[in-house]
Amino acid sequence: MLEGEAYYKGNNTAILERRKEFYNIGRGTNETDYTKANNQLPAGFTKMIVDQKVSYSVNSELTITSEGLDKLINLNKFRRSLKKVSKEASNKLRGIMQWYVSGGELLFKVIPSEQIILVPSADNFEVYDYVIRHYEVDKVEYAEVYDKDTRKLLIKENGEYVVKEEEQSNFILKGINTQDITTSWGRPPFSVLYNNDEHQNDLARFKRHLDAHDVVESDLCNNLEDFNEAYWVLKGYAGQDAEEFIKEFKRSRVMKVGEGGDASQETQETPYQAREATLKILKRNIFKFAQAVDPEDITGDVTNVAIESMYTQLDLKANDFEMEIQDFVAQCEYFINKYAELTGKQQVKQIELNFDRTMVMNKDRMIELANESIGSVSNQTRWEYDPRVQDTEEEKIRIENENKGNVDLE
């Protein structure tokens, strides 16, 4: 989980932890070679790929509908939290949302996935008998243990966990009708969003190719740095060693060579073209295995048919991810309705999600097609596909007002 988050933030651990080493024959050990350049250039493809997938499905066009839902939870906050938990799942295999009540309101928050231990039921692995949240505050370790009815808080002292707060109900609502409601959620109050059926994060699909890309790009810079200066070829040198030669040359600018000796200056060429070709292949494979779209491919006069073809694999990945989101929202619906039941409020029917995937298109070509279709399709249909029109009803009103203006002028 931490590795997925690190790569998302551009801290690609494989290249950042790499050392330049050489084998010391005398000691029989590998040692760090501090004389060689060791550039560490992590590519930021992970963030690009994860953000692309999440924003493709969970964006401002996503609609969440169910009668009375906005009276039970803050829908805007829920939409933002859904995007956050989707990124957690993409980077860390799964995203976790905790449900709780404060001040009489139903609230929720996204919990860092690495803090959560899920203990599934022996009979049904999709149901959790226990959820343990482990976290640290001011260098003190805590563990909250939830089951279907209770919550218990432990604290680590002298290397062992001891009870800090005894078991109590995992659902306590204060001040309703002047009395506290002490009952239970009926399950540990957490919703879990998995990234896919394989329980893998997005990085797992392309990590090896990304690590190879980082090595090739970093070593290209290393070669440019290491080969920047010319080196000397000495024949019949009368001095003791190469270090003495450099020292003497820098001091006097004179070379002393033996009889029949010679000195010449040479340079090394960096294999730039081969490395550039390798980088292109690796980058193409990264996006291919990640089932993502390289934005650099959508340049120039690319047709919308070609663009739609580029999105084929991303669509397949989005299909799987959106099914996981649907399951996650169904879990959320349980806690929303449980809260409504225990507080005497109207429960909601099935929460429906309408995903409106955002695809980059060739807008100039779309405008041309909209203009070319005048007379062959209705204005309503033409406006829906014209990128200049944001609201078809508003566009209709504007045109009617313009026509009225033209009539008045006559």
TORRO-5014 format. One line per 5 residues: their letters; for each residue y, x, z of N, C-alpha, C. Coordinates in steps of 0.1 Angstrom, whole numbers, plus 2048, in hexadecimal, padded with zeros to 3 digits. Example, Ala and Ser with C-alpha at 12.3 -4.5 7.8 and 13.67 -1.06 7.14 Angstrom:
! TORRO-5014
as = 7C7/884/84E/7D3/87B/84E/7DF/884/84E; 7EA/880/847/7F5/889/847/800/881/84F
***
This chain:
! TORRO-5014
mlege = 7F4/808/800/800/800/800/80D/809/800; 80D/813/809/818/81C/80A/81A/824/7FD; 80F/827/7F6/810/82E/7EA/816/826/7DF; 812/819/7DE/818/810/7D4/827/80E/7D6; 82B/80D/7E3/839/80C/7E6/841/819/7E3
ayykg = 83B/824/7E6/841/831/7E3/844/832/7D4; 83A/82F/7CB/83B/830/7BD/846/827/7B8; 846/81B/7BE/851/811/7BA/85F/816/7BD; 860/81E/7C7/86D/823/7CB/870/831/7C4; 867/835/7BB/869/841/7B4/864/84E/7BB
nntai = 85D/84C/7C6/858/857/7CD/849/859/7CA; 847/85E/7BD/839/85F/7B9/832/86B/7C0; 829/868/7C9/824/872/7D2/81D/87D/7CC; 816/87A/7C1/80E/885/7BB/816/891/7B6; 822/88E/7B0/82A/899/7AA/833/89E/7B6
lerrk = 837/896/7BF/840/89A/7CA/839/8A3/7D4; 82C/8A2/7D5/824/8AA/7DE/81D/8B6/7D7; 820/8B8/7CA/819/8C2/7C3/81F/8D0/7C6; 817/8DA/7C8/81C/8E7/7CA/817/8F0/7BF; 81F/8FA/7BB/81B/904/7B2/814/90F/7B9
efyni = 807/911/7B6/7FF/91B/7BD/7F9/926/7B5; 7F5/930/7BB/7EE/93B/7B4/7E3/940/7BE; 7D9/946/7B8/7CD/94B/7C0/7D0/959/7C4; 7D1/95C/7D1/7D3/969/7D7/7C5/970/7D8; 7C2/979/7CF/7B5/97F/7CF/7B2/987/7DC
grgtn = 7BD/98E/7E1/7BB/996/7ED/7B7/98D/7F9; 7BE/981/7FA/7BB/979/806/7B0/96E/803; 7AE/96C/7F6/7A4/962/7F2/7A8/954/7F5; 7B5/951/7F4/7BB/944/7F7/7C5/940/7EC; 7C7/933/7EB/7D1/92D/7E2/7DE/92D/7EA
etdyt = 7E9/932/7E4/7F6/933/7EB/801/92D/7E2; 80B/928/7E8/816/923/7E0/81E/92E/7D9; 821/92C/7CC/828/935/7C4/837/931/7C4; 83F/938/7CC/84D/934/7CD/855/93B/7C2; 84F/943/7BA/856/94A/7AF/857/941/7A3
kannq = 84F/936/7A2/84E/92E/796/856/921/799; 85C/91C/78E/864/90F/78F/85A/904/793; 85E/8FB/79B/856/8EF/79F/85E/8E2/79F; 863/8DF/793/86A/8D2/791/861/8C7/794; 866/8BC/79B/85E/8B1/79E/866/8A4/799
lpagf = 861/89F/78E/869/894/787/860/888/787; 861/87F/791/859/872/791/860/868/787; 858/863/77E/85D/858/775/85D/84B/77C; 867/843/779/869/836/780/863/82A/779; 857/82C/772/851/821/76B/84C/816/774
tkmiv = 847/81A/780/841/810/789/84B/805/78C; 857/808/790/861/7FE/793/864/7F5/787; 865/7FC/77B/868/7F4/76F/85C/7EA/76C; 850/7EF/76E/844/7E6/76B/843/7DB/775; 845/7DE/782/843/7D3/78C/84F/7C9/78B
dqkvs = 85B/7CE/789/866/7C5/788/865/7BC/77C; 860/7C2/771/85E/7BA/765/855/7AE/767; 849/7B1/76D/83F/7A7/76F/844/79C/779; 84A/7A0/784/84F/796/78E/85A/78E/788; 864/794/781/86F/78D/77C/86B/784/770
ysvns = 860/787/76A/85B/77F/75F/857/772/763; 851/771/76F/84C/764/775/855/75E/77F; 85A/767/789/862/762/794/870/766/792; 877/75D/78B/885/75F/787/88E/753/78B; 89A/754/787/8A4/749/78A/8A0/73C/783
eltit = 898/73C/779/894/730/772/887/729/778; 881/730/782/876/72A/789/87A/71E/791; 873/713/78F/876/707/796/86B/703/7A0; 86F/700/7AC/866/6FC/7B7/869/6EE/7BB; 860/6E5/7B8/863/6D6/7BA/858/6D0/7C3
segld = 85D/6C7/7CB/855/6BE/7D3/85E/6B6/7DC; 85C/6A9/7DB/866/6A0/7E2/867/6A2/7F1; 873/6A5/7F5/876/6A7/804/874/6B5/808; 870/6BE/7FF/86E/6CC/803/87A/6D3/808; 886/6D0/801/892/6D6/805/897/6D2/813
klinl = 891/6C8/819/895/6C3/826/88D/6CB/831; 882/6D2/82D/87A/6D9/836/87C/6E8/836; 87F/6EE/82A/881/6FC/829/88E/6FF/821; 893/70A/822/89E/70F/819/898/714/80C; 89A/70C/801/893/70F/7F5/898/71C/7EE
nkfrr = 8A6/71E/7EF/8AB/72B/7EA/8A5/737/7F1; 8A4/736/7FE/89E/741/805/88F/743/802; 888/737/800/87A/738/7FC/878/73F/7EF; 881/73B/7E5/880/741/7D8/882/751/7D9; 88C/755/7E0/88F/763/7E2/883/76A/7E9
slkkv = 87D/763/7F3/872/769/7FA/866/76A/7F1; 864/760/7E8/859/760/7DF/85A/76C/7D6; 866/770/7D2/867/77C/7C9/864/788/7D1; 869/789/7DE/866/794/7E6/857/796/7E9; 851/78B/7EC/842/78C/7EF/83A/78F/7E3
skeas = 840/78B/7D7/839/78F/7CA/83A/79E/7C8; 845/7A4/7CB/846/7B3/7CA/83D/7BA/7D4; 83C/7B4/7E0/833/7BA/7EA/825/7BA/7E5; 821/7AF/7DF/813/7AD/7DA/811/7B7/7CE; 81B/7B8/7C6/819/7C1/7BA/818/7D0/7BE
nklrg = 81F/7D4/7C9/81F/7E2/7CD/814/7E5/7D7; 810/7DA/7DF/807/7DD/7EB/7FB/7D4/7EB; 7F6/7CF/7E0/7EA/7C7/7DF/7EC/7B9/7E3; 7F4/7B7/7EE/7F7/7A9/7F3/804/7A9/7F9; 80A/79C/7F9/816/79A/800/814/790/80B
imqwy = 81B/791/816/819/788/822/826/781/826; 824/774/829/830/76C/82E/82B/766/83B; 834/768/845/831/762/853/839/755/855; 833/74B/85B/83A/73E/85E/83C/73D/86D; 848/738/870/84B/736/87F/856/72C/880
vsgge = 858/728/88C/862/71E/88F/86C/724/899; 879/722/896/884/727/89F/88F/71D/89E; 894/719/8AA/89F/70F/8AA/89B/702/8A4; 88F/6FF/8A4/88A/6F2/89E/888/6F3/88F; 88B/6FE/889/88A/6FF/87A/87E/706/876
llfkv = 878/703/86B/86D/70A/865/872/716/85D; 86E/722/861/873/72E/85B/867/736/856; 86A/740/84E/860/749/848/866/756/845; 85E/761/845/863/76E/842/858/776/83C; 85C/77F/833/852/788/82C/84F/794/835
ipseq = 843/797/838/83F/7A1/841/83A/7AD/839; 83E/7BA/83C/838/7C5/834/829/7C5/835; 823/7C5/829/814/7C3/828/80C/7CD/830; 811/7D9/831/809/7E4/838/808/7E1/847; 810/7D8/84D/810/7D4/85B/805/7CA/85E
iilvp = 7FF/7C4/854/7F6/7B9/856/7E7/7BD/854; 7DF/7B8/85D/7D0/7B9/85C/7CB/7AB/85C; 7C3/7A8/851/7BD/79B/84F/7AF/79C/853; 7AA/793/85C/79C/792/860/797/785/85B; 78F/785/84F/78A/778/849/77F/772/851
sadnf = 77D/765/84F/772/75E/855/765/763/84F; 75B/763/857/74E/767/852/748/75D/848; 74D/751/849/748/746/840/750/745/833; 75D/748/834/766/746/829/770/752/829; 76F/75B/81F/778/766/81F/786/762/81B
evydy = 789/756/817/796/752/813/79D/74C/81F; 796/74B/82B/79C/746/837/79C/751/841; 7A6/753/849/7A7/75E/852/7A6/759/861; 79C/75E/868/79B/75B/876/7A6/761/87E; 7AA/76E/87A/7B4/775/882/7BD/77C/878
virhy = 7CA/77D/87C/7D4/785/875/7DA/78D/87F; 7DA/79B/87D/7E0/7A4/887/7EC/7AB/880; 7F7/7AA/887/803/7B1/882/806/7BD/88B; 806/7C9/885/808/7D5/88C/815/7DB/888; 81E/7DE/891/82B/7E4/88E/830/7ED/899
evdkv = 83B/7F4/896/841/7FD/8A0/84F/7FB/8A2; 854/7FB/8AE/862/7F9/8B2/866/804/8BC; 870/80C/8B8/874/817/8C1/868/820/8C5; 860/823/8BC/854/82B/8BE/849/825/8C7; 84B/818/8CA/841/811/8D2/839/808/8C8
eyaev = 82B/809/8C9/823/801/8C0/81F/7F3/8C6; 820/7E9/8BE/81D/7DC/8C2/812/7D6/8B9; 80B/7CC/8BE/801/7C5/8B5/801/7B6/8B9; 804/7AE/8AF/804/79F/8B2/7F6/79A/8AC; 7EF/793/8B4/7E2/78E/8AF/7E3/77F/8AF
ydkdt = 7E0/779/8A3/7E1/76B/8A0/7D3/766/89D; 7CF/75A/8A2/7C4/753/89D/7C9/745/899; 7C0/73B/897/7C5/72E/893/7CD/727/89D; 7CC/72A/8AA/7D3/723/8B4/7DD/72B/8BC; 7DA/738/8BE/7E2/740/8C7/7E8/74D/8C1
rklli = 7F1/752/8CA/7F7/75F/8C7/7F7/768/8D3; 7F4/775/8D2/7F3/77E/8DD/7FA/78B/8D9; 803/790/8E2/80A/79D/8DF/804/7A8/8E7; 801/7B3/8E1/7FC/7BF/8E7/806/7CA/8E5; 806/7D4/8EE/80E/7E0/8ED/805/7EC/8F0
kenge = 809/7F7/8E9/800/803/8EA/806/80C/8F5; 7FE/80F/8FF/802/817/90A/7F7/821/90D; 7FB/82E/90E/7F1/839/910/7E6/838/907; 7E9/835/8FA/7DE/836/8F0/7D6/829/8EF; 7D8/81F/8F7/7D0/813/8F7/7D9/807/8F6
yvvke = 7D4/7FC/8F0/7DC/7F0/8F0/7D9/7E7/8FC; 7E3/7E3/902/7E2/7DA/90E/7EA/7CD/90B; 7E7/7C3/912/7ED/7B6/910/7FB/7B6/916; 805/7B3/90E/813/7B2/912/817/7A3/915; 812/79A/90C/814/78C/90D/806/785/90B
eeqsn = 803/77D/915/7F6/776/915/7F6/76C/909; 7EA/767/906/7E8/75D/8FB/7F1/751/8FE; 7F7/74D/8F3/7FF/740/8F4/7FD/739/8E6; 802/72D/8E5/801/726/8D9/808/72D/8CE; 803/72D/8C1/80A/733/8B6/814/729/8B0
filkg = 816/71D/8B6/820/714/8B1/827/70E/8BD; 833/712/8C0/83A/70D/8CB/848/708/8C6; 84B/6FC/8C7/857/6F6/8C2/85F/6F1/8CE; 86B/6F6/8D1/872/6F3/8DD/87D/6E8/8DA; 87E/6DF/8E4/889/6D6/8E4/888/6CA/8DB
intqd = 87C/6C6/8D6/87B/6BA/8CE/879/6AE/8D7; 882/6A5/8D7/881/699/8DF/881/69D/8EE; 889/6A8/8F1/88A/6AD/8FF/87D/6B3/904; 873/6B4/8FC/866/6BA/900/862/6C5/8F6; 85C/6D0/8FB/857/6DA/8F3/849/6D5/8ED
ittsw = 847/6D9/8E0/83B/6D6/8D9/832/6E3/8DA; 827/6E2/8E0/81E/6EE/8E1/811/6EA/8DB; 80F/6EF/8CF/802/6EC/8C8/7FE/6F8/8C0; 7F9/6F6/8B4/7F4/702/8AC/7F6/6FF/89D; 7F7/709/895/7F8/708/887/7EA/704/881
grppf = 7DF/706/888/7D2/704/883/7CC/70F/87B; 7D4/71A/879/7D0/726/872/7DB/731/875; 7D8/73D/874/7E2/747/876/7EE/745/86C; 7FA/745/871/806/740/869/80B/74B/85F; 802/74E/856/806/758/84B/800/753/83E
svlyn = 809/754/833/805/752/826/803/75F/81F; 7F8/760/817/7F5/76D/810/7F5/76B/801; 7FD/774/7FB/7FD/775/7EC/7F6/781/7E7; 7EB/780/7E0/7E4/78B/7DA/7EA/78E/7CC; 7E9/79A/7C8/7EF/79E/7BB/7E5/79A/7B0
ndehq = 7D8/79A/7B2/7CF/796/7A8/7C1/794/7AF; 7B7/790/7A7/7AA/78E/7AC/7A4/79B/7B1; 7A7/7A6/7AB/7A1/7B3/7AE/7A7/7B9/7BA; 7B1/7B3/7C0/7B8/7B8/7CC/7BD/7C7/7C9; 7C3/7C9/7BE/7C9/7D6/7BA/7D8/7D4/7B9
ndlar = 7E0/7DF/7BC/7EE/7DE/7B9/7F0/7E2/7AA; 7FC/7E0/7A5/7FF/7E3/797/7FE/7F1/794; 801/7FA/79E/800/809/79B/7F3/80D/798; 7E8/807/79D/7DA/80B/79B/7D7/80C/78C; 7DD/803/784/7DA/802/776/7DF/80E/76E
fkrhl = 7E9/815/772/7EF/820/76A/7F2/82C/772; 7EE/82E/77E/7F2/839/786/7EE/846/781; 7E2/848/77C/7DE/855/777/7E7/859/76B; 7EA/850/762/7F2/853/756/800/856/75B; 805/84F/765/813/852/76A/813/860/770
dahdv = 809/863/778/809/871/77E/808/87C/774; 801/879/769/800/883/75E/80E/884/757; 814/879/755/822/879/74F/82B/882/758; 82B/880/765/834/887/76E/831/896/76D; 824/89A/76C/821/8A8/76B/826/8AE/75E
vesdl = 824/8A7/753/828/8AD/746/837/8AE/746; 83E/8A4/74A/84D/8A4/74A/852/8AF/753; 84C/8B0/75F/851/8BA/769/84E/8C8/764; 842/8CA/75E/83F/8D7/759/847/8DC/74D; 84C/8D2/745/855/8D5/73A/862/8DB/740
cnnle = 867/8D5/74A/873/8DB/750/870/8E8/757; 864/8EA/75D/860/8F6/763/860/902/759; 85A/8FE/74D/859/908/742/867/90C/73D; 870/903/73C/87D/906/737/884/90F/741; 881/90D/74E/887/915/759/881/923/759
dfnea = 874/923/759/86D/930/75B/86E/939/74F; 86F/933/743/870/93B/736/87E/93D/732; 888/939/73A/896/939/736/89A/948/733; 895/951/73B/899/95F/73A/88E/967/732; 893/971/72B/88A/979/723/882/982/72C
ywvlk = 876/987/728/86F/991/730/86E/99D/727; 86A/9A9/72E/86A/9B6/728/85B/9BA/726; 859/9C0/71A/84C/9C6/717/84F/9D5/717; 848/9DC/720/84A/9EB/722/83E/9F3/71D; 841/9FD/716/837/A06/711/83A/A14/715
gyagq = 831/A1B/71C/833/A29/721/83E/A29/72C; 83F/A1F/734/849/A1F/73F/847/A2A/749; 851/A31/74C/84F/A3D/755/851/A39/764; 855/A2E/767/858/A2A/775/84B/A26/77C; 84C/A20/788/841/A1D/790/83B/A0F/78E
daeef = 844/A05/78D/840/9F7/78B/84B/9EF/784; 848/9E3/781/851/9DA/77A/85D/9D7/783; 85B/9D6/790/867/9D3/799/871/9DE/798; 86C/9EB/798/874/9F6/797/87C/9F7/78A; 875/9F3/77F/87C/9F2/772/888/9E9/772
ikefk = 886/9DD/777/891/9D3/778/89C/9D8/780; 899/9DD/78C/8A3/9E2/795/8AB/9ED/78E; 8A5/9F7/788/8AC/A02/781/8B4/9FD/776; 8AE/9F4/76E/8B5/9EF/762/8C2/9E7/766; 8C1/9DF/771/8CD/9D8/775/8D8/9E1/77B
rsrvm = 8D3/9EC/780/8DD/9F6/786/8E4/9FE/77C; 8DC/A04/773/8E2/A0D/769/8E3/A08/75B; 8DC/9FD/758/8DB/9F8/74A/8D5/A02/741; 8CD/A0B/746/8C6/A15/73E/8B7/A14/741; 8AF/A15/736/8A0/A14/738/89B/A23/736
kvgeg = 892/A26/73F/88B/A33/73E/87C/A30/73B; 878/A35/730/86A/A34/72B/864/A41/729; 857/A43/729/851/A4F/727/850/A53/718; 84A/A5E/715/849/A63/707/841/A59/6FF; 848/A55/6F4/841/A4B/6EB/843/A3D/6F0
gdasq = 84B/A3C/6FB/84C/A2F/701/856/A26/6FA; 856/A19/6FE/860/A10/6F7/861/A04/701; 86C/9FC/6FF/86E/9F0/707/874/9E5/6FD; 86E/9D9/6FE/874/9CF/6F5/875/9C2/6FD; 87E/9BA/6FA/880/9AD/701/87A/9A2/6F9
etqet = 873/999/700/86C/98E/6F9/86F/981/700; 86E/976/6F9/870/969/6FF/864/960/6FC; 862/955/704/857/94C/702/85D/93E/6FE; 856/938/6F5/85B/92B/6F0/854/920/6F8; 85B/916/6FC/855/90B/704/84F/901/6FA
pyqar = 842/8FE/6FC/83B/8F4/6F3/841/8E6/6F4; 84D/8E4/6EF/855/8D8/6F1/84E/8CC/6E9; 84B/8CE/6DC/847/8C3/6D4/839/8BE/6D9; 830/8C6/6DD/823/8C2/6E2/825/8BA/6EF; 82E/8BE/6F8/830/8B7/704/837/8A9/701
eatlk = 841/8A9/6F8/847/89C/6F5/83D/892/6EF; 834/897/6E7/82A/88E/6E1/821/889/6ED; 81E/892/6F6/815/88D/701/81C/883/70A; 829/885/70D/831/87C/715/831/86E/70E; 833/86E/701/833/861/6FA/826/859/6FB
ilkrn = 81B/861/6FA/80E/85B/6FB/80B/855/709; 80F/85E/713/80D/859/721/816/84D/724; 822/84D/720/82B/842/722/825/835/71C; 821/836/70F/81B/82B/709/80F/825/710; 806/82E/715/7FA/82A/71D/7FE/824/72A
ifkfa = 809/829/730/80D/823/73D/810/815/73B; 819/811/731/81C/803/72F/811/7FB/72A; 808/801/722/7FC/7FA/71D/7F3/7F6/729; 7EF/800/731/7E6/7FD/73C/7EC/7F4/747; 7F9/7F5/748/800/7ED/752/802/7DE/74D
qavdp = 7FF/7DC/740/801/7CF/73A/810/7CB/73A; 818/7D5/737/827/7D3/738/82D/7D6/72A; 83A/7D3/729/842/7D4/71D/84C/7E0/71F; 84B/7E9/716/855/7F4/717/862/7EF/710; 86D/7EE/718/879/7E9/712/87E/7F1/707
editg = 87B/7FE/706/87F/806/6FB/879/802/6ED; 86E/7FB/6EE/868/7F6/6E2/870/7EA/6DC; 878/7E3/6E4/880/7D8/6DF/88E/7DC/6DC; 88F/7E4/6D1/89C/7E9/6CD/89D/7E7/6BE; 8A9/7E7/6B9/8AB/7E5/6AB/8A8/7D7/6A6
dvtnv = 8A3/7D6/69A/8A1/7CA/693/892/7C5/695; 88E/7C4/6A1/880/7C0/6A4/880/7B1/6A4; 876/7AC/69C/875/79D/69B/870/797/6A8; 873/78A/6AA/86E/783/6B5/85F/782/6B6; 859/781/6AA/84A/780/6A9/844/78D/6AE
aiesm = 84A/799/6AB/845/7A6/6B0/848/7A6/6BF; 853/7A1/6C4/856/7A1/6D2/84C/799/6DA; 849/78D/6D5/83F/784/6DB/831/78B/6DC; 82E/793/6D1/821/79A/6D1/821/7A5/6DC; 82D/7AB/6DF/82E/7B5/6E9/82B/7AF/6F7
ytqld = 82E/7A3/6F9/82D/79C/706/81F/796/708; 816/798/6FF/809/792/700/802/796/70D; 801/7A3/710/7FB/7A8/71B/802/7A4/728; 80F/7A5/728/817/7A1/734/814/792/737; 813/78A/72C/810/77B/72F/802/77A/736
lkand = 7F8/782/731/7EB/781/738/7EC/785/747; 7F4/78F/74A/7F5/794/757/7FD/789/75F; 807/783/759/80F/779/760/806/76D/763; 7FD/769/75A/7F5/75E/75C/7ED/75F/769; 7E7/76B/76B/7DF/76E/777/7E8/76E/783
femei = 7F4/774/782/7FD/775/78E/802/767/792; 805/75F/788/80A/752/78B/800/749/792; 7F3/74B/78F/7E8/744/795/7E8/748/7A4; 7EA/755/7A7/7EA/759/7B5/7F6/753/7BC; 801/752/7B5/80D/74D/7BB/80B/73E/7BE
qdfva = 804/737/7B6/801/729/7B8/7F9/727/7C5; 7EF/730/7C6/7E7/730/7D2/7EF/733/7DF; 7F8/73C/7DD/801/740/7E9/809/734/7ED; 80F/72D/7E3/818/722/7E6/810/717/7ED; 804/715/7E9/7FB/70B/7EF/7F9/70E/7FE
qceyf = 7F8/71B/801/7F7/71F/80F/804/71C/816; 80F/71F/810/81C/71C/816/81D/70D/818; 818/705/80F/819/6F6/810/812/6F1/81D; 807/6F8/820/800/6F4/82D/809/6F5/839; 810/701/83A/818/703/846/825/6FA/846
inkya = 82A/6F7/83A/835/6EE/839/831/6E0/83E; 826/6DB/839/821/6CD/83D/81D/6CD/84B; 817/6D8/850/813/6D8/85E/81F/6D7/867; 82A/6DE/864/837/6DD/86B/83C/6CF/86A; 83C/6C9/85E/841/6BB/85D/838/6B1/866
eltgk = 82B/6B3/866/822/6AB/86E/825/6AC/87C; 827/6B8/881/829/6BA/890/837/6B6/895; 841/6B5/88B/84E/6B1/88F/852/6A3/88B; 848/69C/885/84A/68E/881/853/68C/875; 853/696/86C/85B/696/860/852/692/854
qqvkq = 858/68E/849/851/68A/83D/84B/697/837; 83E/696/834/837/6A1/82E/83A/6A1/81F; 837/6AC/819/83A/6AE/80A/82D/6AC/803; 82E/6A7/7F6/822/6A7/7EE/820/6B5/7E8; 817/6B6/7DE/814/6C3/7D9/820/6CA/7D3
ielnf = 823/6D7/7D7/82E/6DE/7D2/82B/6E3/7C4; 834/6E0/7BB/832/6E4/7AD/83B/6F0/7A9; 835/6F9/7A2/83D/705/79D/83D/704/78E; 849/706/789/84B/706/77A/850/714/776; 847/71C/771/84B/72A/76E/852/72A/760
drtmv = 85D/730/75F/864/731/752/866/740/74F; 85C/746/748/85C/754/746/868/759/73D; 86E/764/741/879/76A/73B/875/774/731; 876/772/724/873/77C/71A/87F/780/713; 880/78E/711/88B/793/709/888/790/6FA
mnkdr = 892/78A/6F4/891/786/6E6/89D/78C/6DE; 89B/78C/6D0/8A5/790/6C7/8AF/785/6C5; 8BA/785/6CC/8C3/779/6CD/8C9/777/6BF; 8CC/782/6B8/8D3/780/6AB/8CA/779/6A1; 8BC/77C/6A2/8B3/775/699/8B1/766/69D
miela = 8B2/764/6AB/8B1/756/6AF/8BD/74E/6AB; 8C9/754/6AB/8D5/74D/6A6/8D4/74A/697; 8CE/753/68F/8CC/751/681/8C3/745/67F; 8B8/745/686/8AE/73A/684/8B4/72D/688; 8BC/72D/693/8C3/720/697/8CC/71B/68C
nesig = 8D3/724/686/8DC/720/67B/8D5/71C/66E; 8CA/723/66C/8C2/71F/660/8BA/712/661; 8B8/70D/66E/8B1/701/670/8B9/6F4/671; 8C6/6F6/66E/8CF/6EA/66D/8CA/6E0/663; 8C8/6D4/667/8C3/6CA/65E/8B4/6C8/65E
svsnq = 8AD/6D2/662/89E/6D2/662/899/6CE/66F; 8A0/6D0/67A/89C/6CC/688/8A8/6C6/68E; 8A6/6BF/699/8B1/6B8/6A1/8BA/6C3/6A7; 8C6/6BF/6A9/8D0/6C8/6B0/8CB/6CC/6BE; 8C5/6C2/6C5/8C0/6C5/6D2/8B6/6D1/6D2
trwey = 8AC/6D0/6C8/8A2/6DB/6C7/8A9/6E8/6C3; 8B2/6E7/6BA/8B9/6F3/6B5/8C1/6FA/6C0; 8C7/6F2/6C9/8CF/6F8/6D4/8C6/6FE/6DE; 8BA/6F8/6E0/8B1/6FE/6EA/8AD/70C/6E7; 8AC/70F/6DA/8A8/71C/6D6/8B4/726/6D2
dprvq = 8C0/721/6D4/8CC/729/6D1/8D0/730/6DD; 8CF/73D/6DE/8D3/745/6EB/8E1/743/6EF; 8EA/73E/6E6/8F8/73C/6EA/8FA/72F/6F2; 8F0/726/6F2/8F1/719/6F9/8E9/71A/706; 8F0/719/711/8EA/71A/71E/8E6/70C/723
dteee = 8EE/702/71F/8EB/6F4/724/8EC/6EB/718; 8E1/6E5/714/8E2/6DD/707/8EA/6D0/709; 8E9/6CA/716/8F1/6BE/718/900/6C1/718; 904/6CC/71E/912/6D0/71E/916/6D3/70F; 90E/6D9/707/911/6DC/6F9/913/6CF/6F2
kirie = 90B/6C6/6F4/90C/6B9/6EE/91A/6B2/6F1; 91E/6B3/6FE/92B/6AD/702/936/6B5/6FB; 935/6C2/6FB/940/6CA/6F4/942/6C6/6E6; 937/6C5/6DF/938/6C1/6D0/93D/6B3/6CE; 93A/6AA/6D7/93F/69C/6D6/94E/69C/6D9
nenkg = 952/6A5/6E2/961/6A6/6E5/968/6AC/6DA; 962/6B6/6D4/969/6BC/6C8/96A/6B2/6BC; 95F/6AA/6BA/960/6A0/6AF/96A/696/6B2; 96C/692/6BF/976/688/6C2/984/68E/6C0; 985/69B/6C3/992/6A1/6C0/996/6A2/6B1
nvdle = 98B/6A4/6A9/98E/6A4/69A/992/696/695; 98B/68C/69B/98F/67E/696/99D/67B/69A; 9A1/67F/6A7/9AE/67C/6AB/9B9/683/6A3; 9B5/68F/69E/9BF/697/696/9C1/690/689; 9B7/68A/683/9B8/683/676/9C1/676/678
***
